Amino acid sequence: MTRFAPLPEPPYYAVIFTAQRREGDQGYGAMADRMVELAAGQPGYIGIESTRDADGLGITVSYWQDEAALKAWKQVSEHLLAQKLGKTRWYEHYTLRVAKVERAYDGPEGR
């Protein structure tokens, strides 16, 4: 089983979310699982890759077919609630970046 998202040929969009978690779960795990499930059902969703270290720093990259799809995802009501809880309960600090992927390579063979 791979932890890499099954990506198409570019172009597509990547939403890069880097966050430092606060101590304790406080419902975070269940909400994170729900967001992955919910995102997967959204039009234009391609996939997700996520990792977290022992100190609570996590990076999640979600991939979207186009900018309209990722903007629509941002407005999903359950996702809006998760965003609010992230700001007030779960994250000490976070940064969100949106990028258009124009080239991508796989290794070791390359794409």
URPE-V366690 format. One record per run of one state. SS is the DSSP state (H for helix, E for strand, - for the rest). FROM is the first residue (numbers start at 1). TO is the last residue. If there is no record, write none. Layout:
ss = [SS | SS]
from = [FROM | FROM]
to = [TO | TO]
This chain:
ss = [- | E | - | H | - | E | - | E | - | H | - | H | E | -]
from = [1 | 12 | 22 | 28 | 41 | 45 | 53 | 57 | 65 | 67 | 75 | 77 | 91 | 102]
to = [11 | 21 | 27 | 40 | 44 | 52 | 56 | 64 | 66 | 74 | 76 | 90 | 101 | 111]
